[in-house]
Amino acid sequence: RCPERYQIGIKETDTTIDKEKAKKALKKLRWVIAEDKGLPVQSILWNRTIDWLLDNRPTTKKALLHCEEFTRNRSNIAGYEEIVIEVIARTSES
């Protein structure tokens, strides 16, 4: 069950977003995932994970799961992989 884009601050019309907007969107997604899975918010999408995602820009689920947080606990991101990849894909290089 993927959240709608507007819930994390990205509109359908946003073709590219800057890194700061992407960070904010991923931090909002952290809250959505925590609520959905009944987990503490600090246990999902750590700040260093968000930085890793924006620096390494994985484009596939397999590449996404190479992140340290997800190699330890894949269930943290389960069901939300595609939206994370979409946010990263829309993020400008600069």
Phi, psi and omega in degrees: 000104181271139177288156176289149183302321183297337180289341180243012173089017177242130179264156177303328183280348179286100179281322173226148178229156178277170184298322180295318178294323177296317178300315179298318180297317180291327176291324175292321178298325177306316180293320179298314181295316180301315180294317182297320185264355180068035181249158174295139185299329182286355180265001185231140178046066178302158178301319180292332175292316179299316177299316179300315181300316183285333177280319185267340173048059178297143183246356179228162178299319180300314179294321179301320183285359174280350178295141183308314181300320185277338174288330177285320185209092182294336182292341177303323186251353185307128180092349183240009183301315184295321180290324177297314179298321178296317178300315181296318181297328180278350184281130179289156182294330185278000000 
